[in-house]
Amino acid sequence: MSKQPDEAISRSEMMRRSNQEVAELWAIDTECDPRDVPLDQLNPGHPDLFEARVELSYFARLREEDPVHYCADSQFGPYWSVTKYRDIVEVDSSHQIYSSDSRLGGITLGGIADPDPDPTFHLPMFIQEDPPKHDDQRKTVAPMFTPRHLTTMAELIRERAGTILDALPRNEEFNWVREVSVELTGQMLATLFDIPQEDRHKLIHWSDTTQNIANPEFFDTPEAGFQELWKCYEYFDAVWKERAALDAPGNDLISMLAHGESTRDMPPNEYLGNVLLLIVGGNDTTRNSISAGVLALNENPAEYERLLQNPGLVTSMVPEIIRWQTPVAHMARTVAEDTELGGKHLTKGERVVMWYISGNRDEEVIENADQFIIDRANPRQHLAFGFGIHRCLGNRLGEMQLKIIWEEILKRFPTVEVVGDPVYLKSSFIRGIRELPVRIPG
């Protein structure tokens, strides 16, 4: 039934293709009604849909008409879309059947199967591994995210959040993403890596680079984006050598990697891959949830008023913001053995995409899923952190940052008003907000 991605094109050749040419080749009308598009021609992973913020209507149709949907022709090659909550849980729970191995295609929609990949463009990381390697490397950095350790960080997060908020202008438009969301997550990333705070902007830059490699606004070719990412390796190679020379590991992520039995002998591309994983995981997800909360409350003023009247609702609002935004829109897998899912036959080697953003709008599991409700009875019933062995390692840290920043916002400001149109990320992987114009009344 299916065809494999263009096997004559190597990863290296793909990286040298012009981003502009690819964008023009796969141009899409983001203003059309998805129900007017023939079902077999729907390509719900097109990044332009996410930039235009119309993707939810595509997934609503698929959940209704074709929950396990095959797209035969796209800029990513052929792929299956899994759009219902329970089907996503099944895939995410079955790593023996649905592989994360980067050599088979990895965890993103555009992943390329390549048994002998070019290390310049192939950046393995533990989230793109199957057990036992995944489990061993994940355990190496897991102590950073234990409840006991996170408790010791709460006071620091609150102090930094207060300092950031107190410096904001009043009665003046500014970009909330840059001044608040990025600033708090950047400072915390620098702490997790134990690098100078003045270098936190480099972390944000490399995180942004990973999400814009295929965006012609940022890079002519993906190769140019990878050249920028290798500057991240140069920076952290020096940090690694410094930490590895110590007799005992420090309490930071690089020390853990440098001294960990399963990570201390990583080749350069794998080290870079794992560093980028920790940067993106610690930055993009939390920062987009911080921004999304402001936007969601402005779009739902009755809920904002309820929050102002009862600040204690922050606790249940935080997971609702994360569900509502779903900052990681999807994870992909490769079928490791022929199987059945949702009444469809999936063949070994085919690509499968779990659309978390769609599962989090599935009315069969989440009541009133299209509504933003800050006091849901079971607010953590969502897929935004994934499911199974790959569930987000830093989920509690992200929730804690979001909870603290909102507690501090409510202490200081009557409201945070959105005063312009948001600008969204051109990506179907990270569901991001690049700009959010706001004003704080004086």
C-alpha positions as CSV (number, residue, x, y, z in Angstrom):
1,M,0.0,0.0,0.0
2,S,2.7,2.4,1.0
3,K,5.9,3.6,-0.6
4,Q,9.1,4.4,1.3
5,P,10.7,7.8,1.4
6,D,12.9,8.6,-1.6
7,E,15.7,6.1,-0.9
8,A,17.9,7.6,-3.6
9,I,18.3,10.8,-1.5
10,S,20.8,10.6,1.3
11,R,20.6,12.5,4.5
12,S,23.5,14.7,3.3
13,E,21.8,15.5,0.1
14,M,18.5,16.4,1.9
15,M,20.5,18.8,4.1
16,R,21.8,20.7,1.1
17,R,18.4,21.3,-0.5
18,S,17.3,24.9,-0.6
19,N,14.7,25.6,2.1
20,Q,13.0,28.1,-0.2
21,E,12.7,25.6,-3.0
22,V,11.2,23.0,-0.7
23,A,8.7,25.5,0.7
24,E,7.6,26.5,-2.8
25,L,7.4,22.9,-3.9
26,W,5.1,22.0,-1.0
27,A,3.1,25.3,-0.9
28,I,-0.3,24.9,0.8
29,D,-3.4,27.1,1.0
30,T,-3.8,27.6,4.8
31,E,-7.1,29.5,4.3
32,C,-9.0,26.6,2.8
33,D,-11.4,24.5,4.7
34,P,-9.7,21.1,5.4
35,R,-13.1,19.4,4.7
36,D,-12.8,20.6,1.1
37,V,-9.5,18.7,0.6
38,P,-9.8,15.1,-0.5
39,L,-9.1,12.9,2.6
40,D,-6.2,11.1,0.9
41,Q,-4.5,14.4,0.1
42,L,-4.5,15.7,3.7
43,N,-1.0,16.5,5.0
44,P,-1.7,17.5,8.6
45,G,2.1,17.8,9.3
46,H,2.7,20.7,7.0
47,P,4.5,23.4,9.1
48,D,2.5,26.2,7.4
49,L,-0.7,25.0,9.0
50,F,0.9,25.4,12.5
51,E,2.4,28.8,11.6
52,A,-1.1,29.9,10.5
53,R,-2.7,28.3,13.6
54,V,-5.2,26.3,11.6
55,E,-3.9,22.8,12.3
56,L,-6.6,21.9,14.9
57,S,-9.4,21.9,12.2
58,Y,-7.4,19.3,10.2
59,F,-7.0,17.0,13.2
60,A,-10.7,17.4,14.1
61,R,-11.6,16.0,10.7
62,L,-9.1,13.2,11.0
63,R,-10.4,12.2,14.4
64,E,-13.9,12.1,13.0
65,E,-13.3,10.5,9.6
66,D,-9.9,8.7,9.6
67,P,-8.2,8.4,13.0
68,V,-5.3,6.4,11.7
69,H,-4.7,8.3,8.5
70,Y,-2.2,7.6,5.7
71,C,-0.5,10.5,3.8
72,A,1.2,9.1,0.8
73,D,2.9,12.2,-0.5
74,S,4.5,15.0,1.5
75,Q,7.7,16.9,2.0
76,F,8.5,14.3,4.7
77,G,7.7,11.3,2.6
78,P,4.8,9.0,3.4
79,Y,3.5,8.7,7.0
80,W,0.7,7.6,9.2
81,S,-1.1,10.1,11.5
82,V,-2.5,8.8,14.8
83,T,-5.0,11.3,16.1
84,K,-7.0,9.7,18.9
85,Y,-6.0,9.6,22.5
86,R,-6.2,5.9,23.1
87,D,-4.4,5.0,19.8
88,I,-1.6,7.4,20.8
89,V,-1.2,5.7,24.2
90,E,-1.1,2.3,22.5
91,V,1.8,3.4,20.2
92,D,3.7,5.3,22.9
93,S,3.4,2.2,25.2
94,S,4.6,-0.3,22.6
95,H,8.3,0.5,22.0
96,Q,9.0,-3.0,20.8
97,I,6.6,-2.4,17.9
98,Y,7.2,1.3,17.3
99,S,10.8,2.2,17.4
100,S,12.4,5.5,18.3
101,D,15.8,4.5,16.8
102,S,17.4,7.5,15.0
103,R,18.8,5.2,12.3
104,L,15.3,4.2,11.4
105,G,14.0,7.7,11.3
106,G,13.9,8.9,14.9
107,I,11.2,10.9,16.7
108,T,10.4,13.7,14.3
109,L,8.2,13.7,11.2
110,G,11.1,14.6,8.9
111,G,13.3,11.8,10.2
112,I,15.2,9.8,7.5
113,A,16.0,6.1,7.7
114,D,19.8,5.7,7.3
115,P,21.7,2.7,8.6
116,D,25.1,4.5,8.1
117,P,24.3,8.1,8.7
118,D,26.6,11.1,8.1
119,P,27.6,12.2,11.7
120,T,27.6,15.9,10.5
121,F,23.8,15.8,10.3
122,H,22.9,12.8,12.4
123,L,22.7,13.7,16.1
124,P,21.6,10.7,18.1
125,M,20.2,11.3,21.6
126,F,18.6,9.1,24.2
127,I,15.1,10.1,23.3
128,Q,15.9,8.7,19.8
129,E,17.0,5.3,21.2
130,D,15.2,2.1,22.2
131,P,16.0,0.2,25.4
132,P,18.4,-0.7,26.8
133,K,20.5,2.3,25.6
134,H,17.6,4.7,26.1
135,D,17.1,3.6,29.7
136,D,20.8,3.7,30.6
137,Q,21.4,7.2,29.3
138,R,18.2,8.6,30.6
139,K,19.1,7.3,34.1
140,T,22.3,9.3,33.9
141,V,20.6,12.7,34.0
142,A,17.5,11.6,35.9
143,P,18.8,12.7,39.3
144,M,18.6,16.3,38.2
145,F,14.8,16.0,38.0
146,T,13.9,14.1,41.2
147,P,11.2,15.7,43.4
148,R,13.8,16.2,46.2
149,H,16.2,18.1,43.9
150,L,13.4,20.1,42.3
151,T,12.2,21.3,45.8
152,T,15.6,22.9,46.3
153,M,15.2,24.8,43.1
154,A,11.8,26.3,43.9
155,E,13.2,29.3,45.9
156,L,15.6,30.2,43.1
157,I,12.9,30.0,40.4
158,R,10.6,32.3,42.5
159,E,13.4,34.8,43.1
160,R,14.2,35.0,39.4
161,A,10.6,35.1,38.3
162,G,10.1,38.1,40.7
163,T,13.1,39.9,39.4
164,I,12.0,39.4,35.8
165,L,8.5,40.6,36.4
166,D,9.5,43.6,38.5
167,A,11.6,44.9,35.6
168,L,8.8,44.8,33.1
169,P,7.4,48.2,31.7
170,R,3.9,49.4,32.5
171,N,1.5,50.9,30.0
172,E,3.9,50.0,27.2
173,E,3.8,47.2,24.6
174,F,6.5,44.6,24.7
175,N,7.0,41.0,23.6
176,W,6.1,38.7,26.5
177,V,7.9,35.7,24.9
178,R,11.3,37.5,24.8
179,E,11.1,39.4,28.1
180,V,9.5,36.8,30.3
181,S,9.1,33.3,28.9
182,V,12.6,33.0,27.3
183,E,14.3,34.9,30.1
184,L,13.1,32.6,32.9
185,T,13.8,29.4,31.0
186,G,17.1,30.6,29.8
187,Q,18.3,31.4,33.3
188,M,17.2,28.0,34.6
189,L,18.9,26.2,31.7
190,A,22.2,28.0,32.5
191,T,21.8,26.8,36.1
192,L,21.1,23.2,35.1
193,F,24.2,23.2,32.9
194,D,26.2,25.3,35.5
195,I,27.4,27.8,32.9
196,P,27.7,31.6,33.3
197,Q,24.3,33.3,33.2
198,E,25.6,35.7,30.5
199,D,25.8,32.6,28.2
200,R,22.2,31.7,28.6
201,H,21.3,33.6,25.3
202,K,23.5,31.1,23.4
203,L,21.4,28.3,24.7
204,I,18.2,30.0,23.5
205,H,19.8,30.7,20.2
206,W,20.8,27.0,19.7
207,S,17.3,26.0,20.8
208,D,15.7,28.3,18.3
209,T,18.1,27.0,15.6
210,T,16.9,23.4,16.1
211,Q,13.4,24.5,15.4
212,N,14.2,26.7,12.3
213,I,16.7,24.6,10.4
214,A,14.2,24.1,7.5
215,N,12.7,27.6,7.7
216,P,13.9,29.8,4.8
217,E,13.5,32.9,6.9
218,F,16.4,31.7,9.0
219,F,18.6,29.4,6.9
220,D,19.1,29.0,3.1
221,T,19.6,25.2,3.6
222,P,19.4,22.8,6.6
223,E,23.1,22.4,6.2
224,A,23.6,26.0,7.2
225,G,21.5,25.4,10.3
226,F,23.6,22.4,11.3
227,Q,26.8,24.5,10.9
228,E,25.3,26.8,13.6
229,L,24.5,23.8,15.8
230,W,28.1,22.6,15.8
231,K,29.0,25.9,17.4
232,C,27.0,24.5,20.4
233,Y,29.3,21.5,20.4
234,E,32.4,23.7,20.4
235,Y,31.1,25.5,23.4
236,F,30.1,22.4,25.4
237,D,33.2,20.4,24.4
238,A,35.2,22.8,26.5
239,V,32.7,22.5,29.4
240,W,32.9,18.7,29.1
241,K,36.7,18.6,29.3
242,E,36.6,20.8,32.3
243,R,34.0,18.7,34.1
244,A,35.5,15.3,33.1
245,A,38.8,16.3,34.6
246,L,37.2,16.5,38.1
247,D,37.6,13.5,40.3
248,A,33.9,13.6,41.3
249,P,31.0,14.8,39.2
250,G,29.4,18.1,40.0
251,N,25.6,18.5,40.4
252,D,25.0,19.7,36.8
253,L,23.9,18.0,33.6
254,I,27.3,18.1,31.8
255,S,29.1,16.6,34.8
256,M,26.5,13.8,34.9
257,L,27.1,13.1,31.2
258,A,30.9,13.3,31.5
259,H,31.0,10.9,34.3
260,G,28.1,8.6,33.5
261,E,29.0,5.0,32.6
262,S,26.7,5.0,29.6
263,T,27.5,8.5,28.3
264,R,31.2,9.3,29.1
265,D,32.4,7.7,25.8
266,M,29.9,9.3,23.5
267,P,31.2,10.4,20.0
268,P,30.9,14.2,19.3
269,N,27.6,14.0,17.4
270,E,25.9,12.0,20.1
271,Y,27.2,14.4,22.8
272,L,25.8,17.3,20.8
273,G,22.5,15.5,20.2
274,N,22.0,14.9,24.0
275,V,23.0,18.4,24.9
276,L,20.5,19.8,22.3
277,L,17.8,17.4,23.7
278,L,18.3,18.8,27.2
279,I,18.3,22.4,25.9
280,V,15.2,22.1,23.8
281,G,13.5,20.0,26.5
282,G,14.3,22.6,29.1
283,N,13.5,25.7,27.0
284,D,10.9,25.2,24.2
285,T,8.3,23.3,26.1
286,T,8.2,25.5,29.2
287,R,8.6,28.8,27.5
288,N,5.8,28.1,25.1
289,S,3.5,27.1,28.0
290,I,4.3,30.3,29.8
291,S,3.4,32.3,26.7
292,A,0.4,30.2,25.9
293,G,-1.1,30.8,29.4
294,V,-1.2,34.5,28.9
295,L,-2.8,34.1,25.4
296,A,-5.4,31.5,26.6
297,L,-6.5,33.7,29.5
298,N,-7.0,36.6,27.2
299,E,-8.9,34.5,24.8
300,N,-11.1,33.2,27.7
301,P,-11.8,36.3,29.8
302,A,-14.3,34.6,32.0
303,E,-11.6,32.1,33.1
304,Y,-9.1,35.0,33.6
305,E,-11.7,36.6,35.9
306,R,-12.2,33.4,37.9
307,L,-8.4,33.1,38.3
308,L,-8.1,36.7,39.6
309,Q,-10.9,36.1,42.1
310,N,-9.3,32.8,43.2
311,P,-5.5,32.6,42.6
312,G,-5.5,29.1,44.2
313,L,-6.8,27.9,40.8
314,V,-3.2,28.2,39.5
315,T,-2.5,24.6,40.6
316,S,-5.1,23.1,38.3
317,M,-4.6,25.8,35.6
318,V,-1.0,24.8,35.0
319,P,-1.7,21.3,33.5
320,E,-4.6,22.8,31.6
321,I,-2.3,25.3,30.0
322,I,0.1,22.6,29.0
323,R,-2.7,20.5,27.6
324,W,-4.2,23.5,25.7
325,Q,-0.9,24.4,24.1
326,T,0.7,21.0,23.8
327,P,4.2,22.5,23.1
328,V,5.5,19.2,21.6
329,A,2.8,18.7,18.9
330,H,4.0,15.2,17.9
331,M,6.4,12.4,18.3
332,A,7.2,9.9,15.4
333,R,8.1,6.3,15.4
334,T,9.1,3.6,12.9
335,V,7.1,0.4,12.6
336,A,9.5,-2.4,13.7
337,E,7.2,-5.2,12.7
338,D,3.9,-5.5,10.8
339,T,1.0,-4.6,13.0
340,E,-2.6,-3.4,13.2
341,L,-3.7,-0.1,14.6
342,G,-7.2,1.4,14.5
343,G,-8.2,-1.2,11.9
344,K,-5.3,-0.3,9.6
345,H,-2.4,-2.6,8.6
346,L,1.0,-1.0,9.2
347,T,4.0,-2.4,7.6
348,K,7.5,-2.7,8.9
349,G,9.6,0.4,8.0
350,E,6.6,2.8,7.8
351,R,6.6,6.0,9.7
352,V,4.0,6.7,12.3
353,V,3.3,10.1,13.9
354,M,1.5,10.5,17.2
355,W,-0.2,13.8,17.2
356,Y,-0.3,14.7,20.9
357,I,-2.0,18.0,20.0
358,S,-4.9,16.0,18.5
359,G,-5.1,13.4,21.3
360,N,-5.4,16.3,23.7
361,R,-8.6,17.5,21.9
362,D,-10.2,14.0,21.8
363,E,-13.7,14.4,23.2
364,E,-14.0,10.6,23.8
365,V,-11.4,10.9,26.6
366,I,-11.3,14.6,27.6
367,E,-14.7,16.2,28.2
368,N,-15.1,19.6,26.6
369,A,-11.7,19.2,25.1
370,D,-12.0,22.3,22.9
371,Q,-12.6,24.5,26.0
372,F,-10.0,26.1,28.2
373,I,-11.1,25.2,31.8
374,I,-8.8,26.2,34.6
375,D,-10.4,23.9,37.2
376,R,-10.7,20.6,35.4
377,A,-11.5,17.7,37.7
378,N,-8.6,15.7,36.2
379,P,-6.3,18.3,34.6
380,R,-3.3,16.0,34.3
381,Q,-5.1,13.7,31.9
382,H,-3.3,14.8,28.8
383,L,-0.6,13.7,26.4
384,A,1.5,16.8,26.3
385,F,4.4,15.0,28.1
386,G,4.1,11.8,26.1
387,F,3.4,8.4,27.5
388,G,5.4,5.3,28.4
389,I,9.2,5.1,28.7
390,H,9.8,8.3,26.7
391,R,7.5,10.5,28.9
392,C,9.1,13.9,29.4
393,L,11.9,13.6,32.0
394,G,11.6,17.3,33.1
395,N,7.8,17.5,33.2
396,R,7.7,18.4,37.0
397,L,10.3,21.1,36.5
398,G,8.3,22.6,33.7
399,E,5.1,22.6,35.8
400,M,6.9,24.1,38.7
401,Q,8.3,27.0,36.7
402,L,4.8,27.6,35.2
403,K,3.1,27.5,38.6
404,I,5.6,29.8,40.3
405,I,5.6,32.4,37.4
406,W,1.8,32.6,37.6
407,E,1.8,32.9,41.3
408,E,4.2,35.8,41.0
409,I,2.2,37.4,38.2
410,L,-1.0,37.4,40.2
411,K,0.8,39.1,43.1
412,R,1.9,42.0,40.9
413,F,-0.4,42.7,38.0
414,P,-4.2,43.3,37.6
415,T,-3.9,41.7,34.2
416,V,-1.5,41.0,31.3
417,E,-3.3,42.2,28.2
418,V,-2.6,40.8,24.8
419,V,-2.6,43.8,22.5
420,G,-1.6,42.4,19.1
421,D,-1.6,39.2,17.0
422,P,0.7,36.4,18.1
423,V,3.4,35.2,15.7
424,Y,3.7,31.4,15.7
425,L,6.6,29.1,14.9
426,K,6.7,27.4,11.5
427,S,7.0,23.9,12.9
428,S,4.8,20.9,13.3
429,F,7.1,19.5,16.0
430,I,7.3,22.3,18.6
431,R,4.0,24.2,18.7
432,G,5.6,27.5,19.6
433,I,4.8,31.2,20.0
434,R,7.6,33.5,18.7
435,E,6.0,36.8,19.6
436,L,3.2,37.8,21.9
437,P,2.6,41.6,22.2
438,V,1.3,42.5,25.6
439,R,0.7,45.5,27.9
440,I,0.6,45.6,31.7
441,P,-1.8,48.3,32.9
442,G,-0.1,50.8,35.3
